[in-house]
Amino acid sequence: MNLHKSITDLLYKSYELIDIDYRESLNGHETEINDAISEQSWEPLDSLLESWNLWERELDSIDYILDELTGEIESEFDVSRERAESFVEKYEEWIKEEIYYRDTSTPLHDLLRNTDEPIFYYETGLEIPQTWNFDDKELKDYIKEIKRTLKIKIKDSTYDRELTELLVNASYGGELLIFFKGDIDELVTLKQNGYKRVKFENMEVGLIDYMNGSGHNVTLNGAKLSLPLDVEKIYLDKMHRYDYTDSVCGMVHSWCDSTRVKFSRR
């Protein structure tokens, strides 16, 4: 009798040793998500999972499978429970290796699947001072600065109304940011996949002062922008104590769905 084949035939073709409940996610762990993106590495999230002691679930699953296998051996080979247990104990390490080989668990990606699609922003690098005391000339000058930053032609007045609204309502000034919904898996692997540029369309732009918890946003329908990709300019809105979406405005999380973002290799 081929012992190896006889036992492996009793095992399932695959196991999920670490089962993630549908209610479990990475919501509330924005720091680790942000670190993973900036470092372009899964290590910050892997470390988080290690701190959750998910290996205990793995051990529980192994114990359950071994107990189940003992029953199968008892029935299949018509031996006593004691003899089946003795056999499993004798070959336990080998059996465990076979079970681990068949493990299809992907706890991190299961957690990502359960995680709400977060709101990110991309830094443009343009800082604008308090605007509440701007005269008409200063207002026009900063509209030009925004246009230069977003690569809108100075003479193109298509978005003048929106940009005026942005400056007038963000009276404490702040940084010009482009908001978008992002896929964590995609954002962590940007460099690995060779992406070199980020392209935005129908941008939701905001002039935000995170320190004081203020700002304003407008939609630039039809506007397009292509920039060299810098992963260190990508941040989660929720990273801030006064995040713009919830703390400052209390908006529904679909507010920046208009922004389309694509990454390209050239």
Secondary structure, 3 states (H helix, E strand, C coil): CCHHHHHHCCCCCCECCCCCCCCCCCCCCHHHHHHHHHHCCCHHHHHHHHHCCCHHHHHHHHHHHHHHHHHHHHHHCCCCHHHHHHHHHHCHHHHHHHHHHCECCCHHHHHHHHCCCCEEEEEEEEEECCCCCCCHHHHHHHHHHHHHHCCCCCCCCCCHHHHHHHHHHCCCCEEEEEEEECCHHHHHCCCCCCCCEEEEEEEEEEEEECCCCEEEEEEEEEEEEEEECCHHHEEEHHHCCCCHHHHHCCCCCCCCCCCEEEEECC
